[in-house]
Amino acid sequence: MELAKPFFGKIGGAVLEDDALYLRGHLSGDEIAQAQSAILELISNLEEGGEVELGEDDELYGDPDFVGELTRAVLALDERSLKLVLKAPDPRLLAMAMQGMEPEAHERILSFLTKKDERRVLDAVDSMILLPRREIEEAARALASKIIETIKKGQSPQAPQIAQFERIRDWPRME
């Protein structure tokens, strides 16, 4: 948003920001992913035009294998464990990790949050829409660790789910 606003002028930038804030409150997981894709495309176009210069370690595109693994793990997580993890969520951590998931996982997570927590998470998503891949993966690893801990504290630890999240937690770090 901060990169795009100057191209619309002072008034246009304010209108764009106001519209984005209004629409953000009505976003679904699929729409969040589309918005992230649009921002990435805008940044790529600005970079190609020489208007923005990204450093080598600012890779913005996620590893499709990591995104798929994280999405499958979140979708496979039993309802009870997911509710426990999301009982007192860290909005910033959750928003960062969600950038490494497919829209179906966004929908599932958002559906278990209270309206207040959902608003906090969406505010956090807005404030960090363009994160480098390494930060997204670090947040996902931290979330995976929290989920593992929550599952292990539960009455009957579910080994397949723990194994999925252990793979995410131990995913090779970006060089």
PATI-983843 format. One line per 5 residues: for each residue x, y, z of N, C-alpha, C. Coordinates in Angstrom, 2 decimals. Each point is the difference from the previous one (the first is absolute). Layout:
// residues N
X Y Z X Y Z X Y Z; ...
This chain:
// residues 175
0.83 -1.18 0.00 -0.83 1.18 0.00 0.88 1.25 0.00; 1.02 -0.03 0.85 0.89 1.16 0.10 0.76 0.22 -1.31; 0.30 -1.08 -0.71 0.69 0.13 -1.28 -0.93 0.52 -1.09; -1.27 -0.39 0.04 -0.94 0.36 -1.05 -0.59 1.40 0.18; -0.20 0.44 1.23 -0.66 1.28 0.25 0.63 1.18 -0.73
1.32 0.14 -0.03 0.59 1.16 -0.68 -0.36 0.08 -1.49; -0.28 -1.11 -0.63 -0.33 0.01 -1.42 -1.40 0.54 -0.26; -0.81 0.12 1.03 -1.38 0.48 -0.15 -0.15 1.44 0.49; 1.07 0.62 0.43 -0.07 1.36 0.51 -0.52 0.01 1.42; -0.04 1.20 0.58 -0.40 0.13 1.40 -1.46 -0.41 0.23
-0.90 0.52 -0.80 -1.42 -0.30 0.18 -0.29 -1.43 -0.44; 0.52 -0.40 -1.14 -0.23 -1.37 -0.50 0.56 -1.04 0.96; 1.16 0.29 0.59 0.60 -0.92 0.96 -0.85 -0.14 1.24; -0.58 1.12 0.47 -0.87 -0.06 1.17 -1.27 -0.80 -0.30; -0.57 0.20 -1.20 -1.19 -0.74 -0.40 0.33 -1.49 -0.12
1.13 -0.32 -0.61 0.43 -1.39 -0.15 0.16 -0.66 1.37; 0.63 0.69 0.92 0.20 -0.55 1.34 -1.33 -0.19 0.72; -0.90 0.97 -0.11 -1.31 -0.11 0.62 -0.79 -1.18 -0.57; 0.01 -0.14 -1.32 -0.70 -1.12 -0.64 0.60 -1.34 0.44; 1.32 -0.06 0.09 0.66 -1.24 0.41 -0.38 -0.38 1.43
-0.06 0.97 0.89 -0.38 -0.28 1.38 -1.44 -0.50 0.09; -0.88 0.61 -0.79 -1.40 -0.44 0.01 -0.13 -1.43 -0.54; 0.63 -0.24 -1.14 -0.12 -1.31 -0.64 0.68 -1.10 0.80; 1.08 0.34 0.69 0.72 -0.99 0.78 -0.88 -0.69 1.03; -0.94 0.74 0.54 -0.89 -0.56 0.99 -0.94 -1.05 -0.57
-0.10 -0.06 -1.33 -0.91 -0.93 -0.65 0.75 -1.08 -0.79; 1.27 -0.17 0.27 0.81 -0.94 -0.77 -0.18 -1.43 0.46; 0.01 -0.90 -0.96 0.06 -1.43 0.29 1.45 -0.44 -0.19; 0.30 -1.22 0.35 1.36 -0.51 -0.18 0.44 0.06 -1.44; -0.90 -0.31 -0.93 0.32 0.03 -1.42 0.33 1.42 -0.44
-0.76 0.95 0.49 0.23 1.39 -0.35 1.30 0.52 0.59; 0.36 -0.47 1.21 1.28 0.39 0.60 1.14 -0.48 -0.90; -0.09 -1.25 -0.46 1.04 -0.54 -0.89 0.06 0.78 -1.31; -1.15 0.37 -0.55 -0.02 0.79 -1.24 0.63 1.36 0.21; -0.28 0.62 1.14 0.59 1.30 0.31 1.51 -0.12 0.14
0.46 -1.06 0.65 1.44 -0.20 0.15 0.65 -0.21 -1.37; -0.66 -0.76 -0.87 0.53 -0.23 -1.34 0.06 1.30 -0.79; -1.04 0.82 0.12 -0.02 1.27 -0.71 1.12 0.92 0.47; 0.23 0.03 1.32 1.09 0.83 0.54 1.35 -0.51 -0.51; 0.19 -1.32 0.00 1.26 -0.57 -0.50 0.21 0.35 -1.47
-1.06 -0.06 -0.78 0.10 0.35 -1.42 0.34 1.47 -0.17; -0.63 0.86 0.81 0.29 1.43 -0.04 1.47 0.25 0.34; 0.49 -0.65 1.04 1.40 0.17 0.40 0.94 -0.49 -1.10; -0.34 -1.14 -0.61 0.83 -0.53 -1.10 0.05 0.98 -1.15; -1.15 0.58 -0.34 -0.03 0.98 -1.09 0.80 1.25 0.35
-0.10 0.45 1.23 0.79 1.16 0.43 1.49 -0.32 -0.01; 0.35 -1.23 0.39 1.40 -0.40 0.00 0.54 -0.08 -1.43; -0.80 -0.57 -0.91 0.42 -0.08 -1.41 0.17 1.38 -0.61; -0.82 0.95 0.42 0.09 1.37 -0.50 1.08 0.81 0.68; 0.70 -0.60 0.96 1.09 0.68 0.69 -0.48 0.97 1.08
-1.29 -0.03 0.34 -0.54 0.93 0.98 0.18 -0.50 1.43; 0.20 -1.32 0.17 0.22 -0.62 1.30 1.14 -0.97 -0.16; 0.88 -0.04 1.01 1.11 -0.94 -0.06 -0.04 -0.88 1.25; -0.13 -1.30 -0.23 -0.03 -0.95 1.11 1.38 -0.61 0.19; 0.35 -0.26 1.25 1.25 -0.68 0.30 -0.10 -1.48 -0.34
1.13 -0.67 -0.07 0.02 -1.42 -0.34 -0.76 -0.86 1.00; 0.02 0.38 1.26 -0.66 -0.83 1.02 -1.45 0.41 0.24; -0.54 0.85 -0.88 -1.39 0.44 0.11 -0.90 -0.78 -0.95; 0.22 -1.29 -0.13 -0.84 -0.82 -0.87 -1.43 0.05 0.52; -0.92 0.40 -0.88 -1.38 0.21 0.43 -0.90 -1.19 -0.29
0.43 -0.90 -0.85 -0.85 -1.13 -0.35 0.30 -1.17 0.91; -1.04 -0.62 0.52 0.17 -1.13 0.89 0.37 -1.26 -0.75; 0.62 -0.91 0.70 0.33 -1.31 -0.53 -1.30 -0.78 -0.13; -0.41 -0.39 -1.22 -1.28 -0.70 -0.17 -0.10 -1.29 0.82; 1.11 -0.70 0.18 -0.01 -1.22 0.81 -0.31 0.32 1.46
0.62 1.06 0.51 -0.22 0.42 1.38 -1.45 0.45 0.18; -0.49 0.82 -0.93 -1.38 0.49 0.07 -0.98 -1.17 -0.02; 0.23 -0.97 -0.87 -0.87 -1.17 -0.09 0.02 -0.83 1.27; 1.18 -0.22 0.54 0.14 -0.80 1.23 -0.69 0.69 1.18; 0.21 1.29 0.13 -0.62 0.75 1.09 -1.52 0.02 -0.15
-0.48 0.21 -1.20 -1.44 0.03 -0.25 -0.63 -1.35 0.33; 0.60 -1.08 -0.48 -0.53 -1.34 0.29 -0.03 -0.27 1.49; 1.04 0.41 0.70 0.07 -0.24 1.44 -1.11 0.76 0.73; -0.21 1.25 -0.37 -1.04 0.80 0.66 -1.38 -0.58 -0.30; -0.23 -0.42 -1.24 -1.30 -0.56 -0.37 -0.25 -1.35 0.68
1.07 -0.75 0.26 -0.15 -1.32 0.62 -0.11 0.07 1.53; 0.36 1.12 0.57 -0.02 0.14 1.46 -1.42 -0.13 0.52; -0.15 -0.81 1.03 -1.34 -0.20 0.56 -0.52 1.31 0.59; -1.30 0.09 0.02 -0.69 1.23 0.44 0.37 0.38 1.43; 0.06 -0.98 0.88 0.31 0.27 1.41 1.38 0.64 0.16
1.00 -0.59 -0.67 1.36 0.54 0.10 0.08 1.41 -0.60; -0.66 0.19 -1.14 0.04 1.31 -0.63 -0.66 1.05 0.90; -1.10 -0.36 0.62 -0.67 0.93 0.92 0.91 0.36 1.17; 0.72 -1.00 0.52 0.91 0.26 1.12 1.14 0.93 -0.42; 0.55 -0.23 -1.19 1.10 0.84 -0.49 -0.49 1.43 -0.20
-1.22 0.14 -0.48 -0.53 1.32 -0.33 -0.75 0.66 1.16; 0.02 -0.64 1.16 -0.71 0.53 1.16 0.52 1.39 0.37; 1.29 0.16 0.04 0.63 1.30 0.28 1.10 0.21 -1.05; -0.41 0.33 -1.22 1.00 0.08 -1.08 0.91 1.21 0.10; 1.19 -0.15 -0.54 0.92 1.12 -0.18 -0.30 0.52 -1.41
-0.72 1.12 -0.12 -0.44 0.47 -1.32 1.15 0.20 -0.99; 1.10 0.51 0.49 1.13 0.27 -0.91 0.59 -1.32 -0.53; 0.24 -0.94 0.89 0.54 -1.30 -0.40 -0.95 -0.71 -0.96; -1.26 0.00 0.32 -1.00 -0.67 -0.83 -0.09 0.67 -1.37; 0.00 1.32 -0.04 -0.06 0.72 -1.27 1.21 -0.31 -0.87
1.17 -0.06 0.61 1.22 -0.31 -0.75 -0.06 -1.43 -0.54; -0.38 -0.94 0.84 -0.06 -1.41 -0.41 -1.06 -0.22 -1.07; -1.12 0.71 0.09 -1.07 -0.16 -0.98 0.44 0.40 -1.40; 1.02 0.83 -0.11 0.49 0.37 -1.32 0.69 -1.17 -0.68; 0.29 -1.04 0.75 0.60 -1.21 -0.55 -1.01 -1.12 -0.15
-1.29 0.34 -0.10 -1.06 -1.00 -0.13 -0.90 0.33 -1.19; -0.70 -1.03 -0.45 -0.99 0.17 -1.06 -1.30 0.56 0.59; -0.88 0.57 -0.84 -1.25 0.60 0.50 -0.87 -0.91 0.85; -0.03 -1.29 -0.28 -0.84 -0.91 0.80 0.43 0.02 1.46; 1.30 0.07 0.23 0.51 0.04 1.38 -0.35 1.32 0.66
0.04 1.10 -0.78 -0.41 1.31 0.54 -1.44 -0.09 0.50; -0.86 -0.55 -0.86 -1.42 -0.10 0.34 -0.20 -0.82 1.28; 0.71 -1.10 0.09 -0.15 -0.88 1.17 0.43 0.72 1.27; 1.13 0.65 -0.06 0.51 0.71 1.17 -0.95 1.13 0.39; -0.38 0.81 -0.96 -0.87 1.15 0.30 -1.35 -0.45 0.56
-0.47 -1.17 -0.42 -1.31 -0.47 0.47 0.01 -0.37 1.49; 1.17 -0.28 0.57 0.10 -0.37 1.41 0.34 1.18 0.91; 0.26 1.15 -0.58 0.35 1.17 0.80 -1.24 0.77 0.42; 0.07 0.64 1.16 -1.07 0.92 0.39 0.08 1.20 -0.94; -1.06 0.76 -0.10 -0.01 1.20 -0.86 1.12 0.96 0.39
0.22 0.14 1.29 1.06 0.90 0.48 1.38 -0.49 -0.45; 0.26 -1.31 0.18 1.28 -0.56 -0.41 0.15 0.02 -1.52; -1.10 -0.27 -0.70 0.05 0.04 -1.47 0.40 1.40 -0.47; -0.59 1.02 0.59 0.33 1.38 -0.35 1.47 0.29 0.28; 0.50 -0.49 1.13 1.42 0.21 0.35 0.92 -0.68 -1.01
-0.35 -1.22 -0.38 0.82 -0.73 -0.97 -0.04 0.70 -1.36; -1.19 0.42 -0.43 -0.11 0.69 -1.29 0.74 1.34 0.03; -0.01 0.69 1.13 0.79 1.23 0.14 1.48 -0.32 -0.15; 0.43 -1.09 0.62 1.40 -0.41 -0.10 0.36 -0.40 -1.43; -0.91 -0.68 -0.70 0.23 -0.36 -1.41 0.19 1.27 -0.81
-0.86 0.99 0.24 0.10 1.28 -0.72 1.34 0.67 0.22; 0.48 -0.04 1.23 1.23 0.73 0.33 1.26 -0.69 -0.52; -0.13 -1.26 -0.42 1.20 -0.72 -0.46 -0.29 -0.83 -1.24; -0.70 0.58 -0.96 -0.43 -0.75 -1.17 1.17 -0.52 -0.83; 1.14 0.65 0.01 1.12 -0.42 -0.82 1.20 -0.35 0.85
0.08 -1.23 0.40 1.12 -0.44 0.82 0.93 -0.88 -0.83; 1.28 0.04 0.29 0.91 -0.93 -0.67 -0.33 -1.44 0.38; 0.29 -0.90 -0.89 -0.27 -1.43 0.18 0.56 -0.53 1.30; 1.20 0.39 0.35 0.64 -0.54 1.21 -0.78 0.38 1.26; -0.60 1.19 0.04 -0.79 0.42 1.17 -1.30 -0.79 0.09
-0.62 -0.24 -1.15 -1.23 -0.78 -0.03 0.27 -1.41 0.48; 1.08 -0.60 -0.48 0.34 -1.36 0.40 0.37 -0.08 1.47; 0.68 1.01 0.52 0.34 0.02 1.43 -1.27 0.05 0.84; -0.95 0.83 -0.41 -1.27 0.09 0.73 -0.75 -1.32 -0.06; 0.01 -0.65 -1.15 -0.67 -1.29 -0.14 0.67 -1.06 0.88
1.31 0.04 0.09 0.71 -0.94 0.89 -0.39 0.24 1.45; -0.09 1.26 0.40 -0.39 0.33 1.37 -1.43 -0.45 0.27; -0.88 0.22 -0.97 -1.39 -0.45 0.16 -0.07 -1.52 0.08; 0.79 -0.68 -0.81 0.04 -1.47 0.04 0.46 -0.48 1.38; 0.99 0.64 0.56 0.48 -0.37 1.35 -1.10 0.18 1.03
-0.74 1.10 -0.12 -1.11 0.27 0.93 -1.09 -1.07 -0.15; -0.29 -0.39 -1.23 -1.02 -1.02 -0.25 0.45 -1.34 0.56; 1.26 -0.36 -0.19 0.53 -1.26 0.53 -0.15 -0.02 1.52; 0.37 1.09 0.63 -0.10 0.10 1.45 -1.45 -0.15 0.46; -0.92 0.62 -0.72 -1.43 -0.07 0.34 -0.53 -1.42 -0.16
0.38 -0.67 -1.09 -0.45 -1.38 -0.23 0.53 -0.92 1.10; 1.28 0.18 0.35 0.60 -0.86 1.03 -0.63 0.21 1.37; -0.48 1.20 0.27 -0.66 0.28 1.27 -1.40 -0.61 0.06; -0.59 -0.27 -1.18 -1.36 -0.54 -0.07 -0.07 -1.41 0.55; -1.20 -0.49 0.15 -0.24 -1.33 0.57 0.65 -1.11 -0.83
-0.21 0.03 -1.31 0.54 -1.07 -0.84 0.77 0.61 -1.17; 1.31 0.09 0.14 0.81 0.55 -1.09 -0.24 -0.77 -1.29; -0.14 0.73 -1.08 -0.26 -0.62 -1.30 1.29 -0.02 -0.81; 0.63 -1.15 -0.05 1.32 -0.15 -0.62 0.08 0.51 -1.44; -0.96 -0.32 -0.89 0.13 0.50 -1.38 0.03 1.53 -0.06
-0.82 0.65 0.81 -0.02 1.46 -0.01 1.30 0.56 0.58; 0.49 -0.61 1.03 1.26 0.47 0.58 1.12 -0.15 -1.03; 0.02 -1.12 -0.71 1.04 -0.23 -1.01 -0.05 1.06 -1.10; -1.21 0.39 -0.43 -0.12 1.04 -1.03 0.59 1.31 0.49; -0.33 0.37 1.21 0.49 1.28 0.52 1.49 -0.07 0.37
0.50 -1.18 0.34 1.45 -0.13 0.23 0.76 0.22 -1.30; -0.55 -0.49 -1.13 0.65 0.24 -1.30 0.06 1.49 -0.31; -1.05 0.71 0.34 -0.02 1.45 -0.24 0.99 0.69 0.92; -0.03 -0.37 1.28 0.91 0.60 0.98 1.46 -0.21 -0.41; 0.30 -1.18 -0.56 1.37 -0.35 -0.35 0.34 0.26 -1.46
-0.88 0.71 -0.73 0.23 0.27 -1.41 1.34 0.72 -0.18; 0.77 -0.38 -1.02 1.31 0.65 -0.20 -0.15 1.51 -0.16; 0.85 0.71 0.71 -0.04 1.46 -0.07 0.61 0.48 -1.31; -0.53 1.14 -0.46 0.52 0.61 -1.22 1.43 0.46 0.23; 0.83 -0.25 -0.97 1.40 0.45 0.09 0.10 1.48 -0.24
